[in-house]
Structures are given as structure tokens and as C-alpha cells.
Amino acid sequence: MSTRRTFLQAAAGAVAGQLLAQQRPLSRLSKIDLHTHLGTAQGEIFKLTRDGIPAACDHLLRRMDEYGVEKAVLVPVEPIMQTTHYEEAHRLHRDRFLFAASTTVRPLNTQLDMLKKWRDLGAVALKMNPLTYDPKDEAAERMIFEAVKLGMPVFFHHQNLPPDIPQMIYHLATQHPEGTFVVIHFGGAFGFQQVLPLAAGLPNVYLETSSAFSHIVRSPMRPQLDYFNRLGRDRSGFSKVAFGSEFVDSYSDVLGAIEEMKLDPGVLQEVLSGNAKKILKL
């Protein structure tokens, strides 16, 4: 038993050493998490109550400090993750937490007023929630146009991007070149192929790394990312990607996937924090 225990301990130590070696180059670089949710466990992000906000904040801050993340954008998903809760977390820790506003699009006038209210309270982005709008609804475009006028980037938050959303984003990005548009979850495992050309071809469209990204990096679809990476700064490529985690305990997975891409050091810094600063005008 002692021999087996020694072997297991040695194996565990080797794995831990490899993980630390992977994390060490990134640990020296500044990071901004463009997209995460509050919760002390992944299942709890959907059940956060006002009483649970301090503990959820403390949990996130500890992880941010562990991984060298300077700031995080808390992204609500109305009605299951309330903007009210995330705005309160921002008030508790203004130096570390920013927050986005999540609204519906109808009744339009009421929701436009809500957007302005959240912007006045410090919201740094509008999150378009797939549960609350139809891309063909003119009210959705009006809401987005109002966010652009207010200087707020627009986050498109889909686990897998539906076929009509890339067309919508292309229309918005070309009609409103002064706006900034971010595709959360990298477009998803079944949608990223449709948004890679948008990020490569349009100066105001960015991709974010949570959820699907790490799976794509470690899948047979990886060569498409390698090609995207080879576009370099002149043709955008990964210089149009921003780090985001979705959930605080995903830091190791997402940062490990970014490390596996072996990005040019300048592009890597853009991914980890530079693009977030551009998007959020920090």
C-alpha cells in the first residue's frame, strides 16, 4: 500500500507541477475577465439571492487574486441572474467588479428607460439575452442602437449562436461602426465557424473565450483556430479575442486553453487584458 501511495503521490505531484508550469507564464501578465457570473458553486449562479452576494463576491475575489485577474465584468442574465444583484456587487467592490445590464426589449420605452438607469448606475455594457429577444424584432435593434449611443458595448450571449445572429451582428457592426460588439462563448462549438470571419473582417467585432473555447482548442476543430491565429495582428485573428471565464472556477481550464494556443506575446496580452480595456474604454 505504501508503494502504491508513493506512486500516486508522485503522479499527483507531476500533474500539479505541469499545471503550475503552464500557469506560470500567464501569472505575470495582467488579466481582465470580460464575462463571469456570481456564485460560490457553478449550480448556484442561477440561485443567487441578495443575502448570498457578499459570500459570492469573496469567493470570486479569492480566485481572481489566485489567478492574477485585476477586474471582472459581472454579466447578468435576466430574469435568472438579476442585474440588481450584480450592480450591488459592483457597489461593494468598485475597484474590482464592473457590471453589464441585462434587459428585455419590450415594452420598448420601458426597457430603454431601464437601460439608461443602469448606465447611470455604472453599467459598462448591454447584454443581449437570447431568452428575451428575436433578432428580427425591430425593438432589438433599437435597444442596441441606444446602447451604442450611450457608449456601451453590446454582448451577444448564446451558448451556441443561432444561424440568424451572425447576420444580425454583421448588419449592426456595419451600420453602427462606432459601436462595439462581443460574441460571448466564442460563438459556441456549433457557431464559432460563422463568427470567426466577422471578428477577422470587422474592426468592431470581438470574440470571448468562455465555455466553448477550451473544448474547441482540444478538439479536431483546433486547426481552424490555428489558421485564425496565423492571421496575425494585421488581419485581426486572435488580436480580436478577449479573455472571459463564465464562472470563476473555470479560470484554470480557460487560461490553460489560451496557453495551449501559443500566441505571440503581444497578442496574448491583448487577449488577457488589452482588448477588454479597448472594449470597455478603461
Secondary structure, 3 states (H helix, E strand, C coil): CHHHHHHHHHHHHHHHHHHHHHHHHHHCCCEEEEEEECCCCHHHHHCCCHHHHHHHHHHHHHHHHHHCEEEEEECCECCCECHHHHHHHHHHCCCCEEECEEECCCCHHHHHHHHHHHHHCCCCCEEECCCCCCCCCHHHHHHHHHHHHCCCCEEECCCCCCCHHHHHHHHHHHHCCCCCEEEHHHHCCCCHHHHHHHHHHCCCEEEECCCHHHHHHCCCCHHHHHHHHHCCCCCCHHHHEECCCEEHHHHHHHHHHHHHCCCCHHHHHHHHHHHHHHHHCC
